[in-house]
Amino acid sequence: MLNAILVVLHILVSAVLILFVLLHAGRGGGLSDMFGGVSGASLAGSTVVERNLDRMTVVAALIFAFTTILLSLRLG
């Protein structure tokens, strides 16, 4: 039962992690480019959004790593 919960959690976290990584600013601008182009980057809130996205990405990556280790210990 615990293995099934871990697998489902691992799949959900991996999908969220993929989404967060794709939302990050690359060479094109990321969130600021998607929501308004150059004028969106000049807003004061865009840096806060990027910082919060960084934090959420780190949390998702830590949960992903934790579930990976737990799954390898339980299934291995």
N, C-alpha and C positions, 0 to 999 in steps of 0.2 A: 504494500500500500504506500509506504514512504517512497519507494523507488518511483512509482507512478507520479506522485506529487512532485518529486524532484525533476523528473523528465518534463512534465508540463511546465513547471516554473522555469526550467532551463530554456525551453523553446520560446516561451513568452519573453523572457529577458533578452534572448538573442535577437528576436524581432525588434524589440524596443531599442537595443543597442545599434542595430543596423540603421534604424530610422534616425537616431540621434547623430550618428556619424555622417549620414547623408545630409542632414540639416546644417552641419558645420560649414563655415565659410572656407571655400577653397580659393582657387584663383579667380573665380567669377564673382565672389561676394557672399555666397551663402544666403542666410536669412535676410540680410539687408538688401541684397540684390533681388530676392524673390518678392519682397514686400515693398516695392517702391523705387528700386534702383538707386541712383546716386543720392537722391533727396532723402531716402530712407536711412542712408548711412550717416547723414549729418544730424539726425535726431539724437537727443541725449539718451533715450531709452534703448538704443540699439546695442550699446556696449553692455548694458545690464542684461539684456536678453542673451547675448553671446556668453557672458559670464555664467548665467544660470544654466545655459545649455551645456557649458563645459562641466559644471558641477553635476548635472544630471547624467551626463555621459560617464563621468568617473564613477558615480554610484552604480550605474547599470553595469559598468565593466567589473567593478568589485563583486557585485552579486553574481555576474556571469562566471567569474573566476572561482568564487566560493561554491557555486552549484557544480561547476566542472570538477573541482576537487572532491566534493562529496559524492558525486556520481562515480568517479573513478575508484573511490574507496569502497563504495557499496556494491558496485557491479563487477569490480575486478578481482 
